[in-house]
Amino acid sequence: MIRRGFLAAESRQDLIELTRDGSAAHRLSRRANALVLLDDAMSCAAIAKVLFVDDDTIRDWYQRYQEDGGRGPDQLRPRRGRAGYPSSSGTS
């Protein structure tokens, strides 16, 4: 289980602001939201249900955040080389 309070206060505030930023990419905002909810001790399964993703996706976002040193919202951006979601034209 992921323990509550893993976010530094500054990182938490940055993530909350990012979730409220209408200009932020939707996926980036969802990742920020998931991390804030994890920090509030919500389970991966509950967050996944709310965000309509698999609970392993939530765990992956958390793991990537931790591996990158929890330096803030810039670390939530998709990694290079990872496949993106296809656009409506069928290309990513």
MARBA-3410 file (N, C-alpha, C, O; in Angstrom, 1 decimal):
92
0.8,-1.2,0.0,0.0,0.0,0.0,0.9,1.2,0.0,1.9,1.3,0.6 ~ 0.5,2.2,-0.7,1.2,3.5,-0.8,0.8,4.4,0.4,-0.4,4.6,0.6 ~ 1.7,4.8,1.2,1.4,5.6,2.4,1.1,7.0,2.1,1.7,7.7,1.2 ~ 0.2,7.6,2.9,-0.2,9.0,2.8,1.0,9.9,3.1,1.8,9.5,3.9 ~ 1.0,11.0,2.5,2.0,12.0,2.8,3.4,11.9,2.1,4.4,12.5,2.6
3.4,11.2,1.0,4.7,11.0,0.3,5.1,12.3,-0.4,6.3,12.4,-0.8 ~ 4.2,13.2,-0.7,4.5,14.4,-1.4,5.1,15.5,-0.5,4.5,15.7,0.6 ~ 6.1,16.2,-1.0,6.6,17.4,-0.3,5.5,18.4,-0.4,4.8,18.4,-1.4 ~ 5.4,19.3,0.5,4.3,20.4,0.5,4.4,21.2,-0.8,3.3,21.5,-1.4 ~ 5.6,21.5,-1.3,5.7,22.3,-2.5,5.3,21.5,-3.7,4.6,22.0,-4.6
5.7,20.3,-3.8,5.3,19.4,-4.9,3.7,19.2,-4.9,3.1,19.2,-6.0 ~ 3.2,19.0,-3.7,1.7,18.8,-3.6,1.0,20.1,-4.1,0.0,19.9,-4.9 ~ 1.4,21.2,-3.7,0.8,22.5,-4.2,0.9,22.6,-5.7,0.0,23.0,-6.3 ~ 2.1,22.3,-6.2,2.3,22.4,-7.7,1.4,21.5,-8.4,0.8,21.8,-9.4 ~ 1.2,20.3,-7.9,0.3,19.3,-8.5,-1.2,19.7,-8.4,-1.9,19.6,-9.4
-1.6,20.3,-7.3,-2.9,20.8,-7.2,-3.2,21.9,-8.2,-4.2,21.9,-8.8 ~ -2.2,22.8,-8.3,-2.4,23.9,-9.2,-2.5,23.4,-10.6,-3.2,23.9,-11.5 ~ -1.7,22.4,-10.9,-1.7,21.8,-12.3,-3.0,21.2,-12.6,-3.5,21.3,-13.7 ~ -3.6,20.5,-11.6,-4.9,19.9,-11.9,-6.0,20.9,-12.1,-7.0,20.7,-12.8 ~ -5.8,22.2,-11.7,-6.8,23.2,-11.9,-6.5,24.1,-13.1,-7.3,25.0,-13.4
-5.3,23.9,-13.7,-4.9,24.7,-14.9,-5.6,24.2,-16.1,-5.3,23.1,-16.6 ~ -6.5,25.0,-16.7,-7.2,24.6,-17.8,-6.4,24.5,-19.1,-6.8,23.8,-20.1 ~ -5.2,25.1,-19.1,-4.3,25.0,-20.3,-3.4,23.7,-20.3,-2.8,23.4,-21.3 ~ -3.3,23.0,-19.2,-2.5,21.9,-19.1,-3.1,20.7,-19.9,-4.3,20.6,-20.0 ~ -2.2,19.9,-20.4,-2.6,18.8,-21.2,-3.5,17.9,-20.3,-3.1,17.7,-19.1
-4.5,17.3,-20.9,-5.5,16.5,-20.1,-4.8,15.3,-19.4,-5.0,15.1,-18.2 ~ -3.9,14.6,-20.1,-3.2,13.5,-19.4,-2.3,13.9,-18.3,-2.3,13.2,-17.3 ~ -1.6,15.0,-18.5,-0.7,15.5,-17.4,-1.6,15.9,-16.2,-1.1,15.6,-15.1 ~ -2.7,16.5,-16.4,-3.6,16.9,-15.3,-4.1,15.6,-14.6,-4.2,15.6,-13.4 ~ -4.5,14.6,-15.3,-4.9,13.4,-14.7,-3.9,12.7,-13.8,-4.2,12.2,-12.8
-2.6,12.7,-14.3,-1.5,12.2,-13.5,-1.3,12.9,-12.2,-1.1,12.4,-11.2 ~ -1.4,14.3,-12.4,-1.2,15.1,-11.2,-2.3,14.8,-10.2,-2.1,14.7,-9.0 ~ -3.6,14.7,-10.7,-4.7,14.4,-9.8,-4.5,13.1,-9.1,-4.8,13.0,-7.9 ~ -4.1,12.1,-9.9,-3.9,10.8,-9.3,-2.9,10.8,-8.1,-3.1,10.2,-7.1 ~ -1.8,11.5,-8.3,-0.8,11.6,-7.3,-1.3,12.3,-6.0,-1.0,11.9,-4.9
-2.1,13.4,-6.2,-2.6,14.1,-5.1,-3.6,13.2,-4.3,-3.6,13.1,-3.1 ~ -4.4,12.4,-5.1,-5.4,11.5,-4.4,-4.6,10.4,-3.7,-5.0,9.9,-2.6 ~ -3.5,9.9,-4.3,-2.7,8.9,-3.6,-2.1,9.4,-2.3,-2.1,8.8,-1.3 ~ -1.7,10.7,-2.4,-1.2,11.4,-1.2,-2.2,11.5,-0.1,-1.9,11.6,1.1 ~ -3.5,11.5,-0.5,-4.6,11.6,0.5,-5.0,10.2,0.9,-6.0,10.1,1.6
-4.3,9.2,0.6,-4.5,7.8,1.0,-5.6,7.1,0.3,-6.1,6.1,0.8 ~ -6.0,7.6,-0.9,-7.0,6.9,-1.7,-6.3,5.8,-2.4,-5.1,5.9,-2.8 ~ -6.9,4.6,-2.5,-6.3,3.5,-3.1,-6.1,3.6,-4.6,-6.9,4.4,-5.2 ~ -5.2,2.8,-5.1,-5.0,2.8,-6.6,-6.2,2.4,-7.3,-6.6,2.9,-8.3 ~ -6.9,1.4,-6.7,-8.2,0.9,-7.4,-9.2,1.9,-7.4,-9.9,2.1,-8.4
-9.4,2.7,-6.3,-10.4,3.7,-6.2,-10.1,4.9,-7.2,-11.0,5.4,-7.9 ~ -8.8,5.3,-7.3,-8.5,6.3,-8.2,-8.7,5.9,-9.6,-9.2,6.6,-10.5 ~ -8.3,4.7,-9.9,-8.4,4.1,-11.3,-9.9,4.1,-11.7,-10.2,4.4,-12.8 ~ -10.8,3.8,-10.7,-12.2,3.7,-11.0,-12.7,5.2,-11.4,-13.5,5.3,-12.3 ~ -12.3,6.1,-10.6,-12.7,7.5,-10.8,-12.1,8.1,-12.1,-12.9,8.8,-12.9
-10.9,7.7,-12.5,-10.3,8.3,-13.7,-10.5,7.4,-14.9,-10.0,7.7,-16.0 ~ -11.1,6.3,-14.7,-11.4,5.3,-15.8,-10.1,4.8,-16.5,-10.0,4.8,-17.7 ~ -9.2,4.4,-15.7,-7.9,3.8,-16.1,-7.7,2.5,-15.3,-8.4,2.3,-14.3 ~ -6.8,1.7,-15.7,-6.4,0.5,-14.9,-5.6,0.9,-13.7,-4.9,1.9,-13.7 ~ -5.8,0.1,-12.6,-5.1,0.5,-11.4,-3.6,0.3,-11.5,-2.8,1.0,-10.8
-3.1,-0.5,-12.5,-1.7,-0.6,-12.7,-1.2,0.6,-13.3,0.0,1.0,-13.1 ~ -2.0,1.4,-14.1,-1.6,2.7,-14.6,-1.3,3.6,-13.5,-0.3,4.4,-13.5 ~ -2.1,3.6,-12.5,-1.9,4.5,-11.3,-0.6,4.2,-10.6,0.2,5.0,-10.3 ~ -0.4,2.9,-10.4,0.9,2.4,-9.8,2.1,2.8,-10.7,3.1,3.2,-10.1 ~ 1.9,2.8,-12.0,3.0,3.1,-12.9,3.3,4.6,-12.8,4.5,5.0,-12.7
2.3,5.4,-12.7,2.5,6.9,-12.6,3.2,7.2,-11.3,4.1,8.0,-11.2 ~ 2.8,6.5,-10.2,3.4,6.7,-8.9,4.9,6.3,-9.0,5.8,7.0,-8.5 ~ 5.1,5.1,-9.5,6.5,4.6,-9.6,7.4,5.5,-10.4,8.5,5.8,-10.0 ~ 6.9,6.0,-11.6,7.7,6.9,-12.4,8.0,8.2,-11.7,9.1,8.7,-11.8 ~ 7.0,8.7,-10.9,7.2,9.9,-10.1,8.3,9.7,-9.1,9.2,10.6,-8.9
8.2,8.6,-8.4,9.2,8.3,-7.4,10.6,8.1,-8.0,11.6,8.6,-7.5 ~ 10.7,7.3,-9.1,12.0,7.1,-9.8,12.6,8.4,-10.3,13.8,8.5,-10.3 ~ 11.8,9.3,-10.7,12.3,10.6,-11.2,12.6,11.6,-10.0,12.9,12.7,-10.3 ~ 12.6,11.1,-8.8,12.9,11.9,-7.7,11.9,12.8,-7.1,12.1,13.6,-6.3 ~ 10.6,12.7,-7.6,9.5,13.5,-7.1,9.8,15.0,-7.2,9.5,15.7,-6.3
10.4,15.4,-8.3,10.9,16.8,-8.5,9.8,17.7,-8.9,10.0,18.9,-8.9 ~ 8.6,17.2,-9.2,7.5,18.1,-9.5,6.8,17.7,-10.7,7.0,16.7,-11.3 ~ 5.8,18.5,-11.2,4.9,18.2,-12.3,5.6,17.9,-13.6,5.1,17.2,-14.4 ~ 6.8,18.5,-13.8,7.5,18.3,-15.1,7.8,16.8,-15.3,8.0,16.3,-16.4 ~ 7.9,16.1,-14.1,8.3,14.7,-14.2,7.1,13.8,-14.6,7.3,12.6,-14.8
6.0,14.4,-14.7,4.8,13.6,-15.1,4.6,13.5,-16.6,3.8,12.7,-17.1 ~ 5.4,14.2,-17.4,5.2,14.2,-18.8,5.6,12.8,-19.3,6.5,12.2,-18.8 ~ 4.9,12.4,-20.4,5.3,11.1,-21.0,6.7,11.0,-21.3,7.4,11.9,-21.8 ~ 7.3,9.8,-21.1,8.7,9.5,-21.4,8.9,9.4,-22.9,8.0,9.0,-23.7 ~ 10.0,9.8,-23.4,10.3,9.7,-24.8,10.3,8.2,-25.2,10.8,7.4,-24.4
9.9,8.0,-26.4,9.9,6.6,-26.9,8.7,5.8,-26.6,8.5,4.7,-27.1 ~ 7.8,6.3,-25.7,6.6,5.6,-25.4,5.5,6.0,-26.4,5.4,7.1,-26.8 ~ 4.8,5.0,-26.7,3.7,5.2,-27.7,2.6,6.1,-27.1,2.3,6.0,-25.9 ~ 2.1,7.1,-27.9,1.1,7.9,-27.5,-0.3,7.3,-27.8,-0.3,6.3,-28.4 ~ -1.3,8.0,-27.4,-2.6,7.6,-27.8,-2.9,8.0,-29.2,-2.5,9.1,-29.6
-3.5,7.1,-30.0,-3.8,7.5,-31.4,-4.8,8.7,-31.5,-5.7,8.8,-30.7 ~ -4.5,9.5,-32.5,-5.4,10.7,-32.7,-6.6,10.2,-33.4,-6.7,9.0,-33.8 ~ -7.6,11.1,-33.6,-8.8,10.7,-34.3,-8.5,10.3,-35.7,-9.4,9.6,-36.3 ~ -7.4,10.7,-36.3,-7.0,10.3,-37.7,-6.3,9.0,-37.7,-6.0,8.4,-38.8 ~ -6.1,8.4,-36.5,-5.5,7.1,-36.5,-4.0,7.1,-36.3,-3.4,6.0,-36.3
-3.4,8.3,-36.2,-1.9,8.3,-36.0,-1.7,8.9,-34.6,-2.5,9.6,-34.1 ~ -0.5,8.6,-34.0,-0.2,9.1,-32.7,0.6,10.3,-32.7,0.9,10.9,-31.7
END
